[in-house]
Amino acid sequence: HLAAGFPDLHALLLAALSHPSSTDVRVAGLNAAISVIQSLPSAADRDRFQDLLPAMMRALAESLNCGNEGSAQEALEMMIELAGLEPRFLRRQLPDVVASMLQIAEAPGLEDGTRHLAVEFVVTLAEARERAPGMMRRLPRYVGRLFAVVMTMLLDVQDEPAWYAAVSEEEDAGETGSFVFAQECLDRLAIAVGGNTILPVAAELLPSYIGAEEWKRRHAALMTISQIAEGCAKVMTKNLDQVVGMVLNSFNDPHPRVRWAAINAVGQLSTDLGPELQNKLHHVVLPALASAMDDSENPRVQAHAASAILNFSENCRPEILTPYLDVIVGKLLLLLQSGSQMVQEGALTALASAADSSQEHFQKYYDAVMPYLKAILMNATDKSSRMLRAKSMECISLVGMAVGKQKFRDDAKQVMEVLMSLQGSHMEADDPITSYMLQAWARLCKCLGQEFLPYMSVVMPPLLQSAQLKPDVSITSAGEDGESDDDGVETITLGDKRIGIRTSLLEEKATACSMLCCYADELKEGFFPWIDQVATTLVPLLKFYFHDEVRKAAVSAMPELLRSAKLAVEKGQAQGRDNSYLKQLSDYIVPALVEAMHKEPETQICASILESLNESIQMSGTLLDEGQVRYIVEGIKEVITASSNRRTERTERANAEDFDSEEDELLREENEQEDEIFDQVGDCLGTLVKTFKTYFLPFFDELSVYLTPMLGKDKTSEERRVTICIFDDVAEHCREAAVRYYDTYLPSLLEACASENPDVRQAAVYGIGICAEFGGSSFRPHTGEALSRLYNVIKHPNALDLDNAMAYDNSVSALGKICQFHRDSIDASQITSPQGSEGLLCA
């Protein structure tokens, strides 16, 4: 419509971009050109404006040359939008465009804001992998230049005295806006282009930084390693000794901020490269962290060394950590007596994680540790010590869970008295104790089990209050100056609106929802009195799109609520309620899960919804009526269709010009999530078949249109396996009534006996055994081929390997069933031939 209304649009834009005297007109032309390009529906339409790109870049350069950085920044913001939404428009002239942007980023005379926007443009292009997969990896030289620019921004850090004071309010002392921006860019760039591209660039630049005399350069090298670890994890793991060795050498650096950065890197590497790092290098990493805890002249370094124990412990098996506990716990107890609150908090974090990782091995230290923890809980009562007290709660509850009820019971009662008195007191909205207390109560419940029930009347009212918190959202015009200065507010821009959301409230809400799920899971029928309140709180949160963790917790809680109700009814603890109450609850929960499944934007959460739906169907059983089963089946059809569409889109991405091996690996990972969804679909349908048996067959008839394509050779092993398992369930639970599906499914099962995937083989041979048992004359024509296929599985040279054992066992069982139920159909030549006799001998 636009092009038709303005036939001279191209010429008008070119004239504006090339205006002889006015920078403002040129920048306005640039903005107009980008708006037009973004509004065009097809790549062919956009290509007609390709030749405007050099003029657009000239308009930007001239704006900067005239010193008009305000206009240039406005133009850069528009270019960033174009890079994110239509990156392929830039592809033909990509080297020139990226080179121009890097020139801006490298120009020392420009404002930080301008240079940052130029970097943001290139990083945004690198991230646009769904629209232009692999495109930026075609320009490795530019990735190197960008990396170098961003590393120089990390040098913008000041050695402020406030940093040495180790006060939590000054956590970021000395870090400038450029430093923080550079950290974020390195992280995003590494994730976007991957380790194979980033690590060679880093390997070229890091040695000169790590060996420099100036502390800021050594500090920058270590911060770089921390920031790129997540995106480079697979490649870094292959070079573990080299990477970790470089970092550990800096534990002895003369400058405290460099030592802090080295500890920070070890913590980050422990998270991103675990558990390989823990398994392979515990003997060098843990002693280094323990030694760093002795740096009493630099409490911030001490505290960070203690906190890094948390990162190390999270990916660590108890048998690895336990031999070091004597030394680590001894040092942490000394740090608990430090005069620095930051050090005490770090020590509490480390003790909590060490206990959580070592579990019963921590009993040895309980009597030495618990008095210190209780003393902090009782005495850290002033406002400045709120976080210290909160962390003591966390530590006590994790230690209690680790050592178990018998050891912890007496202290638990004392601790709960303190928590009860705190619960009754007035706390400020930003008091961290609120969130920590919610989690501590839940851990105490997990530890004490049914003995916790008397405390529930104290715990539940504030917990429900937190779960019912309304999101604190503000909406302003995107054109208004600046982002919120409040760290607790996260902003996103949608169209011409900027939406600010207070994250602290959302985190408290998410924690509370998670704890409600935990209580229902732990207390089972004992949770009955709170089911109604919790259900009416959590069911609407299945569609709470402000925060993923809130939805995840609500999803996980649904089957737990049904389980609690079912057990309470069965055990006569439901306050006189019967199965009609369970049906009422099921009628509320199951349709809500199906509706949430339709609308869920996150693939992983969709898989979780299916898992919860499956458990909820198991709890509800035949209480579900035909209408509800239809609603579930329609929902499953939509899920299968949406998943197939996403796979198709990825296949199209794989045909892009710049598609490469790294993109292929990322696509495989994304498709594995689709496999997980289909796996859960299979479990749901299996449960429906087992529950309703032949009554479900009309629905299975409808679903077959969606399922049979999944048996194709172009499908993944998991898609084939799940589809075969669904048929196996139908054949097993519907018996003679399922015979009519044999012609459709049995040929695929017979073919799948030769699959390279042992799980597919196992599902196929199991199904053949079921069909042999219940198929009667319908199975008879397949007897000869089935015997041959089963024989091949049984006599395979690796048949008894662990991976193949299930397929082998099921093949022997299927062979036995053919002999039992179809003896008359077995060809005499098969019995007397060496091949046949060996097969039957196995049976």
N, C-alpha and C positions, 0 to 999 in steps of 0.2 A: 504494500500500500504506500509506504514511504517513498520507494523508488518511483512508483507510478505518479505520485503526487508531485515529485520534484525530479523531473527527468535530468536536470542539470546538477543534481546533488553532488556528484563526484567533482565537477568543475568548481562548484561553490566552495566545497571543503578545501580543495587544493589552493584556491585563491586566498582563503582565510589563512591557511597554514603558511603561505608564502607572502603574506602582507609585507610590503616593503619597509614600513616604518613603525608599526605598532606591535610590541611584544604581547600586549594584552589580547589583541585580535588573534595573533598566532596561537596563543595558549587556549583561547576560546575555541579556535578551529580544531585544535588537538582534542579538547574535551568533546566537541561535537562529533568528530570523526570516530572516537572510541564508542560513544553512545550509539551511533548509527551501526557500527560493526557488530556491537553486542546485540542489537535488536534484529539483525538479519537472521532468517530461519535456517539457511543452509550454508555449507562450506563454499559452495559455488558462488552464492550471492556475496559472501564475505570476500572471496578471492578477487572480485572485481575492484575492491578497494585496496588490494595489496600494494599497488604502486604509491599509495599515500604514505607508507611507512617511513621512507627516507625523509620526507618533508616533516612528518610528525617528530622524528628524532632531531631534525634540525631546529624545529620550533623549541624543543626542550633545551637544546644546547645554547641557542641564542638567548633564551630567557636567563640561563645561568651566566652567560658571558656579560649580560647587561647588569648583573648583580641583582636581578629580580628573583631572589630565592623563594619568596612567598608564592609567586605564580608557578615557579618550577616545581615546588613541592606539591602544589595542587595538581599539576600535570603528572607528576610521578605517581601520585595516589590513583589517578585514573589508569595509568599504565599498569599498575599492580593489579587493578581490577581486571583489566584485559588479560594479563598473564594468567590469572587464576581461572577465568571463565572461558577464554578462547586462545589457549596457548599455541594451537596449531596455526593460527593466523600469522604468528611470528616466525614459523619454522623456516621458510625460504630465506629469510634475512636474519636468521638467528645469530650467527657469528657477529654481524655488525651491531645488532641491537644489544647483545650481551656485552660486547666490547665497550660500547658507549656507556652502558650502565656501570661497568667496572671502573671506567675512567673517572666517572663521577664519584664512585665509592672511594677511589684512591686519592682524590684531590684534597690535599691537606688544608687548603684555604677555604673550603666550603663549610657551612654549618653542619654540626653533627646530625641534625634532623634530616638534612638533604642527603647526606652520605648514607644514613640508615635506610632511607626510602629506596635508594638505588640498590643496596644489599637486599632489602626486602623483596624487590622486584625479581632478582635472580633466584633467591631462595623459593619464592612463590612459583616461579617457572619449574624449578626442580621438583616441587611438591605436586605439580599438576599431572601426576602419573596416570590418573584415570582417563584424562582427555588426551594426553600426549605421552604414552608410556615410553620410557627410555630415551626421550629426546635430549635431555641435558647431559646424559652420559656420553653422547656423541661428541661432547666438547670438553674432554678431560682437562685441557690446558686452562680453560676458563674456571673450572671447578678449583684448580690449583690457585689461580689468582684470587678467587673469591675467598678461599680458605685463608690465604695469607693476609688479606685485608681484615678479615674477621679476627684473626689471631692478634693483629696489631691493636685492635679495639680492646682486647683483654688487658693490654698494658695500661689502660686508663683506670688504675686503682691506686688509692692513696694509703700510705702507712699511717693511719690515724691513731692517736693515743687511745681513743675510745675502744678500739678493737682489743687492745691489751687488757682493758678493764674487765673483760669477760662478763658483761652485763647483757642479759638477753634482749633488752630493748635496743641495744646497739649491734644486733646480730650481723647487719650488713655494713658496718662501719667501713668507710673507705671505698665502697663499691659505687661507681658512677653509673649513670644511665647507659653509657656506651658499653661498659663492662657487662651489665646485666643483659643488654640487647645481644651482645656477641655470644654469650653463653647459650641463649635461646636459639640463635641462628645455627650454631655448631650442632646442637642437638637435632634440630629440624633437618639440616642439610644431610647429616649422616644417615638419618632414617630415610630421607627421600632418595638419595642416590646409592646408599648401601656401602658395605665395607670394602668390596673389591675396587671401588672407585676412590673412596676416601682414604683408606689406610696407606696406599702408596704416597699420596700427597702428604699425609701427616708424617710418614716416615722420613720424608725429605726435609720437612720444616722443623720437626721436634728436636733433633740433636743440637742444632745451633741455639735453640731456646734453652734447652735443659742444661747446656754447658756454659751458658752466658754468665758474665760477672754480675750483671744487674739482676737483683732479686725478682723484679717484676716479670722478666722474661722466663725465669725458671718457674715462677708461679703460674704464668700463662700456659706453659707447656703442660703442667699437671692438671690445670682446669680444663684444658683441651681434651686430655685423655678421659677425664670424667664425663665430659659432655658428649663425646662421640661413641662412648662404649655401647650404648643401647643399639644404635644403628649399625655398629661394626661388630656386634657380639660374635657372630658365627666365624668371621675371619680372625678376630682377636683371639678367640678360644684356641685356634690353631697355633698361635704364637704366644701362649700364656707366659712361659718363662721369661721371654724377652720383655713383654709389656710390664708384667708385675715387677720384674727385676729393676727396670728403669724407675718405677715409682718407689720401690722400697729403698733404693739408694738415696732418695731425697728425704728419708726419715731422719737423716743426720745432717741435713742442710743447716748452715749457720743462721738462716733467717726463720723466725717462728711462723711467719705467714706462709712460707714455702712448705714447712713441715706440716702445717695445718692442711694445705692443699694436697699434699701427698697422702695424708690420712683420709681426706675426703675422696681422693681417687680410689684408694683401696676399698672404701665403703661402697662406692658406686660400682666398681669392678666386681665386688662380691655379689652385688645384686644382679648385674647384667651378665656376668660370665659364670654364675653359679649353676649347678653345683660342681662343675668341672674344676673351678678355681679352688674351692674348699677341699675337694678330694685330692687334688694334686699338690697344692702348695700350702696346706695348713701349717706345715712344719716351719715355714718361714714367715707367713703372714701373722699368725697368732702371737709368736714371741715378739715380733716387731710392734704390734699394737700394745702388748703388755708393757714393753719397754717405754713406749711413748706416754703411757700413763704416769711415768715418774717425772715428767717435765713440770715440776711444781712451780717454776718461775713463770710458766706460761699456762695459766689455768684453762684458757680457751683450747689450747692444744691437748691438754689432759682430757678435757670434757669430750672433745671430738674423737679422741682415741677410744674412750669408753663407749661413745655412741656407735662407733663403727663396728663394735662387737655385735650390735643388733643386726646390721647388714650381713655380717659374716654368718651369724647363727641361723638366719632365716632359711638358708639353703644348705644346712649342715646336718649330717646324721649324728645321733648321740655318740656313737663310738669314736667319731673324729674329735668332737669337742671335749669329751669327758677327761682325757689325759691332761688337758691344759687347765682344768677347772681349779685345781689347788692354787696355782699361781694367779689366775685371773680373779677368782673370788677374793683371795687375800688382798690383792691390790684394790679391788672395788670397795671392799670394806674400809680400807684406809681413805679412799676418795669420799666415801659417805661422811667422813668426819672432817672433810675439808671446810675451810671458811668460805669457799666460793659456791654460791647456789647453782651456777651453771655446771660446775664439776659434780656436785651432788646429783643433779638431775641426770647428767650423762651416766653416772654410776648406777642410778636406779634403772634407767633404760637398759643398760648392759646386763644387770642382774636379772631383770625380768626376762630378757631374751635368752640368756644362758639357761635359766630354769626351764623356760618353755621348750628349748631345744633338747636339753638333757633329760627332762622328765624325772623318772624315779631316781636317776643317778644324783639328783640334786638333794636328796634326803640327807646326805652326809653333811651338808652345809646349813641345813635348816636352822638348827639351834643357834648357830653363830649369827646368821643373817636376820632372822625374824625380829629379835629385840630392837635392832637398829631401825628396821622398817616401821615397826609399831611406834617407836619414839618419834619418828618424823611425822607419822600420821596424827599422833596426839598433840604434838607441840608446834607444828608449822601452821600457825593459825592466823598470822597477819596477812594483809592483802598482798604484800610483795612476795609471799611464799606460796601463793595459790597453786602455781604450776608444780612446785616441789611436792606439795601435799597430794596433788592429783596423780603425780607419777608414783608416789608411795602406794596409793591405792592400786594402781595398775600392777606394780611389782608384787605387792602382797597377794593379789588375786591370782596372778600367774604362778607364783611360787606355790600357793595353796593347791592349784590344779595339778602342778607338776608332782608334788609329793603325795597327794591323795588325802582322802577324807580322814583316815585314821590318825595321821600325823597332824593334820591341820585343824581338826574339829574344835579344840579348845580355843585356839587363837581366833578362829573364824567367828566365834560368838562375840568375842571382844571387839573385833573389827566391825562386825555388823551393828553393834551398839553405837559405835562412832558414826557409821554411815547413816544410821537411823536418826541420830541427833542432827547431823548435817542436813539430811533430807527435810527435816522440819524447820530448818532455819531459812532466813531470807538470803538468796544469793543473787548477785548482779547478773545481768543478761550475758555479759562477756566472760563470766567465771568459767575457766576450763574444767573446774571440778565437776560441773553438771554432766558433761559428756563422759569424763573418765568414770564417774560414779555409776552411770548407766551400764557401762561395760563391766565394771567391777562386780556389781550385783549379779549380772548374768554369769560371770565366771564362778562366783560363789555358789550359784544355783547348780551349775554344771558339776562342781566339786561335791556338793552336799546332797544332790538329788532330791528325793522326797522330803528330806529333813529341812529343806528350804521353804516348804509350803507356808509355815507360820509367818514368814516375812513378806509374802506376796501382797498382802493388803497394804503394806507400807510402800512397796516398790511400784505397784502398778499405776496408781493415779498420776504421779509425775511422768512416768514412762509414756503413758497414753497421751499426756499433754504434749510431750516432746514430739511424739509421732504425728500429732494433729497440727503441728506448727504450719502456719500458712507461709508460702514463699514471700519474701520481702522483695518486690519487683518495682523498679522505677523505669519509666519510659520517657526518653527525651528525643529531641530531634538530632539526627546524625550530624547535622551541620553545626551544632553548638560546639564551642571550643573545648578541646581536651577530654580526657578520660577521667573517671573518678579517681581522686587521690586516695580513696579508702582501699587499703589492701584487702579488706574483707568483701569487696564487691567485684564481681566478675562481669565484664560487659561484652555483649555481642551486638553486631550491627546487622539488622535485617531491613533491606531496602533503605528508606530514608529515616528509619527509627533506630535509636540506640537503646538497648534493653540492659539494665543493670540488675543483677541478682546478688543478694547477700549470701555468700557461700557458707558462712559459719552456721546460719540457721539450717541450711539444707544438710550440712554434715551432721548436725545434731539430730535432725529428723531421720536421716539415713541410719545413724547409729541406733536410734530408738526402735525403728522398724526391724532392724536386724536382731535386736535384743528380744523383741516380742516373738520373733520366729524361734529364737533360741529357747525361750521359756516353754513354748508349746512343745517343742521337740523334746526337751529334757523332762518336763513334768507329766507329759502324756495326759491320762485322764484327770490328773490333779489340776490341770489347767482349765477344766470345764467352766468354772464360774466366770471366766473372763472371755470366753469364746465370742459371745455376741458383740461385746464392745470392740474387741480386736478385729473381728471380721468387718464390721461397719467402718472401722478406721482404715484397714489395709486394702479392702477390695477396690475402693476408688483410686488408690495409689498404684494400681496395676497400669494406669495410664498417666502417671506423673512424669511428664517428659522433661521437667527441669533438671532431674538428677537420676542418673542410671542406677546408682546404688539403692535408692529408695524403691525403684521398680523391682530390682533384683530381690530385695528383702521381702517385698510384698508377694512376689511370685513364689519364693521358697516357702513362705508361711502357709499358703493355701492348703496343700495336702496335710500339713501338720495340724491345722485346725480341724480338718475332717477326721484325722486319725484320733485326736483327743476326744472329739465328740463320740466317735464310734466306740472307742474303748470305755468311755464313761457310761454309755448306754448298755454295753455288753456286761460291764461289771456292777451295774446298778448304782452308779455314782453320779447319775445325771439329774439329780433333784426331781425324780419322777418323770423325766422326759423319756420318750421311746423312739423307735425308728422314724416316726413322722418328723421329729425334730432334726434327725440326721438328713432326711430328704429335703427339708426346708433349707438347711445349711448348704446342701449340695446344689439345690436349685439356685442359690444365690452365687455360689463360688464358680461352678463349672461354666455356665454361660459367660461369666465375667472373664474367665481365663481365655475362652475362645475368642471373645471380642478383642481382648488385649493382644492376642496372637495376630489377628488381622492387621492391627495398627502399629505393631512394634517395629521401629526403624532399625534396631540393632540386631544383627544376625545371631550373635551369641545369646542375647536375652531371649530371642525367639526360640532358640533351642531349649533354654531353661524353662520357658513357658510350656513347651511341649512335654518336657520331663515332669513338670508339676501337674499338668493336665493328665498325664498317664497315671501318676500316683493317685490323683483325685478320682479318676475313673475306677481304679482298683478299690478305693475306699467306698465309693458310692455303689458300685456293683449294679445290681438289677433295680436299684432305686431310680436310675435314670430312665426316663420314658422315651418313646420313639422319637418325639419331636426334638428332644435334647441330643439324642444320638445323631439325628439328621443334621442338627446345627454343628455338632463336632465334626462330622464327615465333610460338610461343606467348608468348614474352616480348614480342614486338612487339605482339601482340594486346592484351596487358595494358596496355602503354604507351598505345596508342591509346584504350582504354577509360578509363583513369585521366585522360588529358588531356581527353577529351570530358566526363567527369564534372566536372572542375574548371571547364571552360567553362560548363557548365550552372549550377553553383553561382554563378558570377559573373553570369550572366544573371539569376538570382534576386535577387542583391544589387542589380542595376540596377533592380529593381522596388520597392526599399525607399522608404519615404515621403520620406526626406531626400536621396535620390540627386541629385547635381548634376553640373555640367560637370567639376569637378576630379576627382570620383570616376570619371567616365566616362573621363577621360584616364588615370588610374591603372589602370583595368580594361583599357584598350587596351594599355598597356605590359605588363601581366601576360599578356594573350592573345598578344602578340608572342612571349613566351617559349614559349607552346604551339606557335606557328607554327614556331619554331626546332626544337622537338622533332619535329614532323611532317616538317619538312625533312630531319632526320637519319634518320627512319624511311624516308623515300623513298630516301635514299642507300643505306641498308642493303639494302632490297628490290631496288633497282637492281643492286647488286653481286651479290646472290644470283641474280638473273635472268641477269646476264651470265656468272656462273661456271657455273651448272648448266643454263641454257637450258631445254629442254623438260622436263627432270627436275623442275624447280621448279614446273611448272604445277599439280599437285595441291595444293600449298601456296597458290598464287595463287588457286585456286578457293575455298579456305577464307577467304582474306584479302579476297576481293571483297565479302563481307558488311560488312566494316569500311571498305572503301575507297569503294564506290559512294555511300554517303550524303555523302561529302566533296565530291561534285560538285554538291550542292544549292545553290540560290541563296542560302540562309541561311548558307552557309559563307564563310570568308575567301578572298580571292584566293589566298593562299599554300596553303591546304588544297586548293583546286581545281587550282592549278598542279602541286603535288606529285603528286596523284592522276593527273593527265594524264601527267606524266613517267613514273610507274611503268608505266602502260599503254603508253606509247611504247616503253619498254625491253622489255616483253613482246612487243609487236608486232615490234620490230626483231630481237630475238635468238631468238624462237621461230617467226618467219616464218609458214609455212602453218598450223602448229599453233595459232597465236594467233587464227586467223580466227573461231573460235567465240565470241570475246569482242566482235566488232565491233558486234553488235546492241546490246550493253549500253553500250559506251563511245563508239562513233563519233558518235551524236547529240549527246552532251555536247561532243565535240571540235568538231563543226561549229558548235554554239551558242557555244562559247568563242572562236571566231574573231572574234566581235563584242565581246569583253570590253574594258572600258576599260583593263585592266591589260596593259601590253605583254608582261610575262613569261608571263602566261596565254595571250595570243594566240600568242606564239612557240612555246610547248609544244604548243598545239593544231594549228597549221599544220604543225609538224614531224611530229606523229603522223599527220596526213592524208597527208603525203608518204610515210611508211613504209607505211601501209595501201594506198596506191595502188600502191606497188612490189611488195608481197608478198601483197596481198589477193585478186588474181585476180577471179573472178566474184563473190565476196562483196562486193567494193568497188563493183562496177558500178552497183548501184541508187543509190549515193550520189554518182555522178560529177557530175550536174547541180548539186546543191546545193553540192558541194565547189568546183566552178568559180566559182560565184556568190560564195561566201564568200571564196575566195582573191582574187578580183577586187577585192572591197571592201577587203581589207587592202592590196593593192598600190596601188590608186588613191586611198587615203585622202590628203587634202591634206598631212598631216604624216608620211606614210609613211617619208620619208627622214631624219626627225629622229633624233638619236643614240639616244634611248630606244626608238624603233620599228624601228631598222635590222635587228636580228636577226629580228624577225617578218617584215619585208619580204623579207629574203634567203631565209628558210625558205619563205615563200609562193611566191616565184619558183621555188624548187627543187621544191616540191610540185606546182606547176602543170606544170613540165617533166615530172615523173614521170607525171602523169595523161596528158599528151600522148604520152609514150613507151609506157606500158603499157596505156592504155585509149583509144587513138585511135578505135577502132571504136565506142566507146560515147558519144563526144561528139556531141551533137545538131548537125546541120548548121547549124541556125539560130543556135546559139551561136558557130559558127565564122564565119558570114557577118555576124552582127550587129555593129554598132560595138562593143558591150560585149565580145562574145566575141573579136573580132579583136584588140582592144587587149590583152586578157588574154594571148592566145596569142603576140602579138608580143613581150610582155615575156619569155615563156619562151624 
